[in-house]
Structure formats: structure tokens, C-alpha cells
Amino acid sequence: MSTDYGKIRLSESYGRAITSTLAIVEEMLNEMEVLINCKEPPSLFTETEDTIPASAKKNVLAKIRDMKTRISEIKDTLSLPRTTVRNTTLVLSRNGKIWELLCDLHTKKLKNYGRTPEGLPDFLDPLVSELISITEEIPKILRTRTR
């Protein structure tokens, strides 16, 4: 089965592969723009030091715009679809990944890194369990608000 994507006929699998790859590239380019402009959200664990000279920022941002223009050309020429993703879906996806990471942070799982430091389970495990409980509340909240 093939779908008409402008002048070039692509199979659905080709269309999906190209679309998903370019969507990821675009997302990374957007992230690069944020980093270059030092407008990333604050973090408890990292501080971004602005080491890019103004002229280099200008040049890299121009390259990013150039890449986005070419991506747009590919999208338009192949009539690649624009998909709508519900922010609920994205939040639930990120929340699920956070839940998974937190489950691996219990000290029973950390034993692979060596002998558990004394007192760590009593301190860390309850807090990690609280964090996990909070992540389990988020889907419940979103389900009640989206109905």
C-alpha cells in the first residue's frame, strides 16, 4: 500500500520513518537553540555555563535555521503529515519513565554498585518511595481532569 506524498509516492512505512526521524531531529535542534540561548529551565543538579561566544552563537543559530528550512522543505515536498500529540500523553510518557528510574533507585537495586553505605537505606528508600507514590498520583489526576 502506498500513499501519495506530493510528487513522490512513499509507502506508509517510508512516510512514518522519515517523519519520525525528522521530528526527533527538529526536537534536538529546538533543544540546541534553548541551550545556545541559555534559556533552559533551572536544574537542581546542573548549571549551564555559557561558553559560546556571541559570534559562534549567531553562526550556529543560523545553521539551525538552515536545517529547519530544509526539514520544512522535505515535509512540504513529501506532504508529510503533522501529527497532534496530546500533552497528557507526553506527560504520562515522561512520568512513566520517571517512575521506572525511581524504582531502580531503591537501595536493593543499587547493590550492584557495591556495599550499601550504612544508613543509606533508612534515608533514601522512604524518600524514593514517596517520589514513586507521587508519580503514581499524576496519572490519576490527569485521568480525572481530561474526562
BELGIRA-V931877 format. One record per run of one state. SS is the DSSP state (alpha for helix, beta for strand, coil for the rest). FROM is the first residue (numbers start at 1). TO is the last residue. If there is no record, write none. Layout:
SS,FROM,TO
SS,FROM,TO
//
This chain:
coil,1,1
beta,2,5
coil,6,7
beta,8,11
alpha,12,36
coil,37,53
alpha,54,77
coil,78,86
alpha,87,103
coil,104,106
alpha,107,113
coil,114,119
alpha,120,145
coil,146,147
//
